[in-house]
Amino acid sequence: MAFDRSSWEGPRPDPGLEQAAEFGDSRAMMRLGYFFEECDLQQAQRWFQGAAEAGESHAMYRLAKLLEGREAEQARHWYRRAAEAGDLPAMYAMVRSCDDVEEGFGWLRQAAEHGHVDARLEFGRALRDRGLSHEAEHWLRTAAEGRDERWIEPRDLAEIDAGLGPRHQACLDLVTLLTAQGRFDEASQVRDAAEYVLQEESALGRPYLRRSATGTIVETAVVTTAVIPFVQALMSKVAEDAYGQARALVQRMLHRSSPQTEASNGATLLIADDPDAHISLCLWSDVPDEALRALASLDLNELTAQRPDRGRIRLVWNTANSKWQIRGDLRDE
């Protein structure tokens, strides 16, 4: 999956991020997919597909979105795989992607139950249209009162300013429902609350969109180090205090290796390369505890001695299956 820089004339992705993606790091593939979404859809599809095939459910969803309108069957395939893997936006997308109305209704319920605010609004409306006023009221209230909700997808600020955010719309629908039932005092209270909701949605939307605009930024540190002693030191820290010092060790190495280690999204990528042992290790600064535990169980000396291709070994944490991915490379023979 090497990226041909010679044919690329636009803005370039972080070279360390590209290297990690070529190693098979699905998180790096996701970042590259996001990077290219705005400038090269073919490259975006390529990287999202790589991450999707590695098991990243949200990559499946992003890939399906790119395929919509061009390859409808493939788009539906990836929407379904993403939804079945638990991706929340994909569950909501399945409402319109699947052909069966009742199946779509089931996906709408699932998305609502898992916290998708638009799904909660739409599910409330669907129940209302089916004559289930009590259940409809519950879901409209849930949508209207969900102050801890965050946007699932970036939104058009003009729509938010026009009162078309989902919580505000749920308030207005709830006012109509309560008024039709003669519950005028409750309707008046919800109408008053709708004004505050409109302001809250607008205030929430702007910083979210600012974050989403910079969310693909990543800082990388590419260092040459003796990977096996480094991993052994990492594991000794794990044994000492349940992972806190292990992360501190990673952060110290990142700090030594790169003057800009504090990325805007809080995650930094370390690529450690051991030229003598022919081992490369990709490690994110927010590595989960289970990854450190699993790394401790790897015998890197044995891997180096017994690798079948006598090439470079690449160690990458696969978030989809919570396992270290161990890949060889014939090119380094």
Buried (B, 14 or more C-beta within 10 A) or exposed (E): EEBEEEEBEEEEBBEBBBBBBBBBBBBBBBBBBBBBBEEBEEBBBBBBBBBBBBBBBBBBBBBBBBBBEEBEEBBBBBBBBBBEBEBBBBBBBBBEBBEEEEEBBBBBBBBBBBBBBBBBBBBBBBBBEEEBBEBBBBBBBBBBBBEEBEBBEEBEEEEBEEBBBBBBBBBBBBBEBBBEEEBEEBBEEBBEBBEEBBEBBBEBBEEBBEEBEEBBBBBBBBBEBBBBEBBEBBBEBBEEEEBEBBBEBBBEBBEEBBEEBEBEBEBBBBBBBBEEBBBBBBBBBEBEEEBBEBBBEBEBEEBBEEBEEEBBBBBBBBBBEEEBBBBBBEEEE
